Amino acid sequence: MVRETWTAAGCLQYARCSGELQEDSVPDQLRILEGARKEFGLALLHPAFGDEARRGYDEERAGLKALLDFVRAHPRRPEKNSEYVPVLISSTDRFGRFLDPITIFSYLKILHEHGYELYSVSERLRSRGDLSSFIQLAVKSDQASEYSANLSYHTMKGMVSKAQRGFWMGGNAPYGFDRVTITSDGKPKYRYRSLPGCRIAKCALDGRFIEYLEPVVKDGKPRAQYLDKTREERVKLMPGDPKRVKAVQLIARLFLGGKGLRAISDTLQARGLLAPDGTRWMKTTIRNILRNPAYAGMVVYGRRSKSIFNSFAVAQGNEVSFDRVEVRRRRFVFRELDDCIIVENAHDPLIPRQQWERIQKLVARKSKSPGGFPSGRGANSPYLLSKLIRCSRCGYHYQGDRERNTGRRRYICGGYKLCGRATCSAGPIDADEVEKFVLEHIQEHLLDGGLFDSREELVERLEARLRSTED
């Protein structure tokens, strides 16, 4: 290693890897950085900053933000390039694979303004004092971004290819199914059953239990282990726990028999059939089961996509074309069912196809009817107290609702509305009456409490505030 010249008292270190099993891990990078630090004769001004299992385009990385916060809090005033404090990285792509390669200039500007510079140990590039090195850093950043785009393209092509062959690409299996790993020679190997609490039961093909896979903590949240997501193995769906299969088929029969979602929830609870999370059956859970094409034996791929660099379109016959996204997007892309890859008879269905199609027609009819499947109103809700008052019996929040026959506004317990009488039997509350009670007490507090001298002053202040917001 050729010795670089710095007269600064010390240095900082930053390391990043995008996956827990990545070869160039954070500890590996830190060993390289430590060797360079000792070779240069520099002290470490702060324990190394690092981000484990974080994407290079993620600018919200905790380690990166902590590094920048330290730099801002400890500014230097160098007069020569050699007086800048180096921030050691193993290579440019470890600092980031930004969606826009120009982004790296904004980070270099922050570092330079506060008396720091970036130094890539493996590439021997520094961001100060040498125009050639600075330009090479920019080129390396562009190459890192292009590498991510190419990797995304090949990953997407591989997943599309697997989906077209009927393999399951959706993570956890739907309720009532197990995931079965298929080896490279086409033979089934193990089955995996999702359990409440992000646990996985690994079983033999005949259902014999082998072991539990306990959840792992990632980004502060428990996540199920996906040991079957390997290059050698692919995943198919198979009917799972007979009790869960029975629950799915019962849901279909009751719905086609005219039962509403709440009545179905009550029936499931009364028969002791456990919900996916091991607790109560909610209306949203039942609705999702009724709509999921996997229960009719289909694999659907592409309903939701978060690919930043590439997109695909599906033509007739599941022919797929790929396109590079020119403007990097950060949000999910949602597709209609007809715009997705659909593979018929990919696995054994839990609901016969004709029966499932009848369910879809009934679901569509209910969704359009005034008393059917409602959609949330969010901030535009006419119910002032939704999610603000809680049921003393079951602990669920009250939700705004309108009585089907009379149209009367009311608040209804979320436990009863979502899960049925098996969870809570609290009756509805008249919306006009409870809102009037609350508003009178607010007015009493604002006026009689001395915050405003009169109702007119309160109205005047509110109108002035609204005008300022509009301006």
Sequence and secondary structure as in RCSB ss.txt:
>XXXX:A:sequence
MVRETWTAAGCLQYARCSGELQEDSVPDQLRILEGARKEFGLALLHPAFGDEARRGYDEERAGLKALLDFVRAHP
RRPEKNSEYVPVLISSTDRFGRFLDPITIFSYLKILHEHGYELYSVSERLRSRGDLSSFIQLAVKSDQASEYSAN
LSYHTMKGMVSKAQRGFWMGGNAPYGFDRVTITSDGKPKYRYRSLPGCRIAKCALDGRFIEYLEPVVKDGKPRAQ
YLDKTREERVKLMPGDPKRVKAVQLIARLFLGGKGLRAISDTLQARGLLAPDGTRWMKTTIRNILRNPAYAGMVV
YGRRSKSIFNSFAVAQGNEVSFDRVEVRRRRFVFRELDDCIIVENAHDPLIPRQQWERIQKLVARKSKSPGGFPS
GRGANSPYLLSKLIRCSRCGYHYQGDRERNTGRRRYICGGYKLCGRATCSAGPIDADEVEKFVLEHIQEHLLDGG
LFDSREELVERLEARLRSTED
>XXXX:A:secstr
       SSEEEEEEE SSTT SS HHHHHHHHHHHHHHHT EESS  EEESS  TT TT HHHHHHHHHHHHS 
   SSGGGSEEEEESSHHHH   SSTTHHHHHHHHHHHTTEEEEETTTTEESSS HHHHHHHHHHHHHHHHHHHH
HHHHHHHHHHHHHHTT   SSS  TTEEEEEE TTS EEEEEEEEGGGEEEEE TTS EEEEE  EEETTEEE  
 TT SSS EEEEEE  HHHHHHHHHHHHHHHTT  HHHHHHHHHHTT   TTSS   HHHHHHHHH GGGGT EE
E SEE  SSEEEEE TTS EEEEE SS   S EE  GGGSEEETTSS  SS HHHHHHHHHHHHHHHHSTTSS  
  GGG S TTTTTSB TTT  BEEEEE TTT  EEEEEHHHHHH TTT     EEHHHHHHHHHHHHHHHHHHTT
S S HHHHHHHHHHHHHHHH 
